[in-house]
Amino acid sequence: MDTNSPKSKEQFVHSVFESIAPKYDIMNDVLSFRRHKAWRKFTMKKMNIQPSNTAIDLCCGTCDWTISIAEASQTGNIVGLDFSQNMLDVGKVKVDRANLDRQIELIQGNAMDLPFEDNRFDYATIGFGLRNVPDLKRTLAEMQRVVKPGGMVVCLELSKPTWQPFKGIYYFYFQKILPMLGKILVKRYEQYKWLPESLAAFPGRYELADIYREIGLKDVQAYPLTGGIAALHIGIKER
């Protein structure tokens, strides 16, 4: 399917995540070499969330990170937003199981057009979702808009390794092996064939840091994770 236009990409990505929602957590392990939990733990340490802090977690998927943020905040209002209702349905089961349904609000919505006023949250996060949005700069600008002055915009995302031979091995895995695993494990080949294509068009670690600065975020930090196959980007909204 042609995903060159923003609308086509949006529709295709929506269909991908609606269809893989029940097996998304399993494939996250496969996609990240089972490292995504360690990456999230590192990210949470860098965020240093305090009791009563508020946050919006974009492209929250099945809500693992949303729940971690809520647990760290203890009492602060946490919003999980995703455009896939099927993903949110899986996430809601987890939220209810963790007894966090009063603290976490789940909303079906568009990351490029957040239904919140300016300066609302202490944190805006997006985990493994920025490469899927049609306009990543607009999404980051929206994240910046809804955080308070001094608030933090956080992106944890797959990235592009820069050193060989690891780079070659990783791309072979991502482009050749991963789609076949998707076909075997969740009976979805085309959807997981699309994932490496989404990464190919995504900016590298330094380019994304430059975009952070371009939209006006300050004190931008970019951390490579596991040889650069993922990266954490943090920026602060100007006070």
C-alpha positions as CSV (number, residue, x, y, z in Angstrom):
1,M,0.0,0.0,0.0
2,D,1.2,3.5,-0.8
3,T,1.9,5.3,2.5
4,N,3.5,8.4,1.0
5,S,0.7,10.8,1.8
6,P,0.1,11.6,5.4
7,K,-3.6,10.5,5.2
8,S,-2.6,7.1,3.6
9,K,0.1,6.6,6.2
10,E,-2.3,7.4,9.0
11,Q,-4.9,5.0,7.7
12,F,-2.4,2.2,7.2
13,V,-0.7,2.6,10.6
14,H,-4.1,2.5,12.2
15,S,-5.0,-0.7,10.5
16,V,-1.6,-2.2,11.5
17,F,-2.0,-1.6,15.2
18,E,-5.7,-2.5,15.3
19,S,-4.8,-5.9,13.8
20,I,-1.7,-6.7,16.0
21,A,-3.0,-5.4,19.3
22,P,-3.5,-8.8,21.0
23,K,0.1,-9.9,20.2
24,Y,1.7,-6.5,20.4
25,D,3.5,-7.2,23.7
26,I,5.0,-10.4,22.4
27,M,6.3,-8.8,19.3
28,N,7.8,-5.9,21.3
29,D,10.1,-8.4,22.9
30,V,11.1,-9.7,19.5
31,L,11.5,-6.3,18.0
32,S,13.8,-5.0,20.8
33,F,15.7,-8.2,21.5
34,R,13.8,-8.1,24.8
35,R,15.5,-4.9,25.7
36,H,12.5,-2.5,25.7
37,K,11.9,-2.9,29.5
38,A,15.5,-2.0,30.3
39,W,15.3,1.0,28.0
40,R,12.1,2.2,29.7
41,K,13.7,1.7,33.1
42,F,16.7,3.9,32.0
43,T,14.2,6.5,30.7
44,M,12.3,6.6,33.9
45,K,15.5,7.2,35.8
46,K,16.3,10.1,33.6
47,M,12.8,11.6,33.9
48,N,13.0,11.5,37.7
49,I,9.2,11.8,38.2
50,Q,8.1,13.2,41.5
51,P,4.9,12.4,43.5
52,S,1.8,14.2,42.1
53,N,3.5,15.0,38.7
54,T,1.2,14.8,35.7
55,A,1.8,13.3,32.3
56,I,0.4,12.5,28.9
57,D,1.7,9.4,27.2
58,L,1.2,9.5,23.5
59,C,0.8,6.4,21.3
60,C,0.5,4.6,24.7
61,G,-0.4,1.3,23.0
62,T,-1.0,-1.4,25.7
63,C,-0.1,1.0,28.5
64,D,3.1,-0.5,30.0
65,W,4.8,2.9,30.1
66,T,1.6,4.7,31.1
67,I,1.4,2.4,34.1
68,S,5.0,2.9,35.1
69,I,4.6,6.7,35.0
70,A,1.5,6.5,37.1
71,E,3.2,4.3,39.7
72,A,6.1,6.8,39.9
73,S,3.8,9.8,40.2
74,Q,1.6,8.0,42.8
75,T,-1.2,10.5,42.8
76,G,-0.8,12.7,39.6
77,N,-3.3,12.5,36.8
78,I,-1.9,10.5,33.9
79,V,-3.4,10.4,30.4
80,G,-2.8,7.6,27.9
81,L,-3.7,8.5,24.3
82,D,-3.7,6.3,21.3
83,F,-5.6,6.2,18.0
84,S,-6.1,2.5,18.1
85,Q,-9.1,1.5,20.3
86,N,-8.0,-2.2,20.2
87,M,-4.6,-1.2,21.7
88,L,-6.4,0.8,24.4
89,D,-8.7,-2.1,25.2
90,V,-5.7,-4.3,25.9
91,G,-4.2,-1.5,27.9
92,K,-7.3,-1.0,30.0
93,V,-7.2,-4.5,31.2
94,K,-3.7,-3.9,32.5
95,V,-4.7,-0.5,34.1
96,D,-7.6,-2.1,35.9
97,R,-5.5,-5.1,37.0
98,A,-3.0,-2.6,38.5
99,N,-5.9,-0.7,40.3
100,L,-4.9,2.5,38.5
101,D,-8.1,3.2,36.7
102,R,-8.8,6.3,38.9
103,Q,-5.4,7.8,38.2
104,I,-5.0,6.9,34.5
105,E,-7.4,8.2,31.9
106,L,-7.3,6.5,28.5
107,I,-8.3,8.5,25.4
108,Q,-8.6,7.5,21.8
109,G,-7.1,10.5,20.0
110,N,-4.7,11.9,17.5
111,A,-1.1,12.6,18.6
112,M,-0.9,15.5,16.1
113,D,-3.9,17.3,17.6
114,L,-4.0,16.8,21.3
115,P,-7.4,17.6,23.0
116,F,-5.8,19.5,25.9
117,E,-5.0,23.1,26.7
118,D,-1.5,24.6,26.8
119,N,0.7,24.1,29.8
120,R,-1.3,21.2,31.2
121,F,1.2,18.4,32.1
122,D,4.6,18.1,33.7
123,Y,5.7,15.4,31.1
124,A,4.7,14.5,27.6
125,T,6.1,11.1,26.5
126,I,6.0,8.9,23.4
127,G,7.4,5.4,23.3
128,F,8.0,3.6,20.0
129,G,5.3,5.7,18.3
130,L,7.0,8.8,16.8
131,R,8.1,7.0,13.7
132,N,4.5,6.0,13.0
133,V,2.9,9.4,13.0
134,P,2.5,11.2,9.6
135,D,4.1,14.4,10.9
136,L,6.6,13.9,13.7
137,K,7.5,17.6,14.0
138,R,3.9,18.5,14.5
139,T,3.6,15.8,17.1
140,L,6.6,17.0,19.0
141,A,5.3,20.6,18.8
142,E,2.0,19.4,20.3
143,M,3.9,17.6,23.1
144,Q,5.8,20.9,23.8
145,R,2.5,22.9,23.8
146,V,0.7,20.8,26.4
147,V,3.6,20.6,28.9
148,K,4.1,23.3,31.5
149,P,7.1,25.7,31.2
150,G,10.0,23.7,32.5
151,G,8.2,20.5,31.6
152,M,9.8,17.6,29.8
153,V,9.2,16.2,26.3
154,V,10.4,12.6,26.2
155,C,10.8,10.3,23.2
156,L,11.9,6.6,23.4
157,E,12.2,5.2,20.0
158,L,14.0,2.7,17.8
159,S,16.9,4.3,16.1
160,K,19.8,3.5,13.6
161,P,23.0,1.8,14.7
162,T,26.0,3.6,13.4
163,W,28.9,1.1,13.9
164,Q,29.7,-2.0,11.9
165,P,29.4,-5.0,12.0
166,F,26.5,-4.5,14.4
167,K,24.8,-2.2,12.0
168,G,24.7,-4.7,9.2
169,I,23.6,-7.5,11.5
170,Y,20.8,-5.4,12.9
171,Y,19.4,-4.3,9.5
172,F,19.5,-7.9,8.2
173,Y,17.5,-8.9,11.3
174,F,15.1,-6.0,11.0
175,Q,14.5,-6.2,7.2
176,K,14.6,-10.0,6.7
177,I,14.0,-11.9,9.9
178,L,11.5,-9.7,11.7
179,P,8.7,-9.9,9.0
180,M,9.0,-13.6,9.0
181,L,8.7,-13.7,12.8
182,G,5.6,-11.6,12.5
183,K,4.2,-14.1,10.1
184,I,5.0,-17.0,12.3
185,L,4.1,-15.5,15.7
186,V,1.1,-13.3,15.0
187,K,0.2,-14.3,11.4
188,R,1.0,-10.8,10.2
189,Y,3.7,-10.5,7.5
190,E,2.8,-7.2,5.7
191,Q,2.4,-5.3,9.0
192,Y,5.9,-6.3,10.3
193,K,7.4,-5.8,6.8
194,W,6.2,-2.2,7.1
195,L,8.0,-1.6,10.5
196,P,11.6,-1.6,9.0
197,E,10.3,0.6,6.2
198,S,9.0,3.1,8.9
199,L,12.4,3.2,10.5
200,A,14.2,3.8,7.2
201,A,12.4,7.1,6.8
202,F,12.9,8.1,10.4
203,P,15.6,10.6,11.4
204,G,18.7,9.3,13.2
205,R,19.6,10.2,16.8
206,Y,21.4,13.4,15.9
207,E,18.8,14.5,13.4
208,L,16.0,14.0,15.9
209,A,17.9,16.0,18.5
210,D,18.2,18.8,15.9
211,I,14.4,18.7,15.4
212,Y,13.9,19.0,19.2
213,R,16.0,22.2,19.1
214,E,14.4,23.5,16.0
215,I,10.9,23.6,17.6
216,G,12.4,25.4,20.6
217,L,13.1,22.8,23.2
218,K,16.1,23.5,25.5
219,D,18.7,21.3,27.2
220,V,18.2,18.6,24.6
221,Q,19.8,15.3,25.5
222,A,20.1,12.2,23.2
223,Y,21.1,8.8,24.6
224,P,22.0,5.8,22.3
225,L,20.7,2.5,23.8
226,T,22.0,-1.0,23.0
227,G,24.5,-0.1,20.3
228,G,22.2,2.6,18.9
229,I,19.2,0.4,18.0
230,A,17.1,2.6,20.2
231,A,17.5,6.2,21.5
232,L,16.1,8.3,24.2
233,H,15.6,12.0,23.5
234,I,14.7,14.5,26.2
235,G,14.0,18.3,25.9
236,I,12.8,20.9,28.3
237,K,10.1,23.6,27.5
238,E,11.4,27.1,28.0
239,R,10.3,28.7,31.2
